[in-house]
Amino acid sequence: MMKPSIARMGGRLLAALFLLFGAMPMHAALAGGPTLTIAVAGAERVFDRDALLARPDAVTVDIPADISYGRPMSYRAVPLASLLGTGDFPPGAVLEGVASDGFTAQLPPELCLRTGPDGAVAFLAVEPADRPWPNLPGKEVSAGPFYLVWVRPEASGVRSEQWPYQLARIVASDDPLRRWPQLAVEPGLAADSPIRAGQAVFITQCMACHTLNGAGSATMGPDLNRPMNPTEYLTPAGLKRLVRDPRSVRTWPGQQMPGFDPAILSDADLDRVVAYLGHMAGRKAP
Ligand code: HEC
């Protein structure tokens, strides 16, 4: 089965880069290396690859189980907390990690700000111009130039879709449930309803690529409620199988959705997210 995230496409990115640089005067393309934009607390800062690598807080991090490469990796990286430059986020705020292919990770600021030795710590890995990273498995591109990696991810419950690669922007955003009321479940549902738990799984693991009722920033996969919800046209068993291993349901060369194996999405979480989808079929927003 494919590892999570590695099935994300690279071809469209290459085409986009080609268009971008093909259309630019050569001196502009040569003027600087790639940059990453961080927009938090009302300020937008642009970080240059070479300047990041030259920072005194750049370190080498070893990642024993790299989600995107599916093997141990080692990177030059800067602690994400020092780049965010503020600990001040409103309650419920998220950091959106936006990749150049439209993938958008939802990252809780409190997770990204962690620095201590006991839990997960986020690092911005930076691909040096003179030592390029290998291509991602099955792709013609690497995870660079910027890739969000985690040391001790298991210690803080970091999920597979919280490792955005080809990262272009990190943007502070409002709580997704406030920003997109059309994600809401029936207000009368019990606080411990599996449907509510499924909504949380959906926001972290599915909204990185899909919208629902038009909610979400990602542009990779189809909306999962409009015009129809997958629970309206797939059998329960077929839908679960598709999430576990899309290629076991149908397959074609341009297919992009990664499979979620039980190590990254438990059977209980799969049931919850399917329950949420089924519930939302009755709550279509125009
Ligand atoms: C990395 C991106 C990505 C993530 C994460 C992702 N999907 Fe997908 N999904 C896609 C893409 C792209 C498609 C369109 C088919 C393809 O190219 O694989 C798709 C297709 C689907 C379909 C089939 C829709 C149809 O009618 O063709 C379903 C159902 C689905 N996804 C459910 C989910 C659920 C549930 C989750 C979360 C557990 C999820 N996806 C997470 C990218 C993703």
Residues whose N, C-alpha, C, O or C-beta is under 5 A from the ligand:
A	BS01	HEC	R8 E161 Q205 C206 A208 C209 M220 G221 P222 P230 V243 G254 Q255 Q256 M257 P258
